[in-house]
């Protein structure tokens, strides 16, 4: 699964259908980040089963 955050931000996104999913000027990693925080919208989508993930 991919995790993205905007450059200069500490909030990581992991649902491609998140309204704040970065599409430019971002850092991407393949594993869960060990610093920063996970986006609340992404976590809500994950919890209710509507999170679209990029492999």
N, C-alpha and C positions, 0 to 999 in steps of 0.2 A: 504494500500500500504506500502511496506517496503522501508526503506531508509538505505543505508549502507555507511560507510566511513572506510578507513583503519585506524588502530590505529596510532595516531600521525598526522593525516591529518585533515584539516578543510573542505574538499570538500566532499559533500554528493552526492551519486548516487542513482537513483531510477528506471532506466531502466536495466533490466537484460541482455539486448543485447548491453549494453554500452561496449566499448572496455576496459574500466577501472573498470568494475563492480568487487568489491572485492569478492574473493572466500575463502580467508584465512586471519587470523589476522585482523578482522574487528569488528566494533560496528554496531549493527542493531537496528532500532527503527520502531515502527508502525505508528508514526505520523510525520508530517513535522517538521524538525529540526528548532529550534529557534536560533541556533548559527551556524556559519560557512557559507558556500556558496553552492549552488546547481551547479553540474557539467554542463558545457556548452554543452557537447555532449548529455547528458540526456535531457537538455532543448530543444535542436534542434530536437531530436527524438520526444519529446512530441509535439512540434509545428507542425511537418510534419506528425504526426500520425503513426510513426513507433516504438514507445516506447513499449517494452514488460515489463509488471509490475508483480511483485511477490505479491500475496495477502497474 
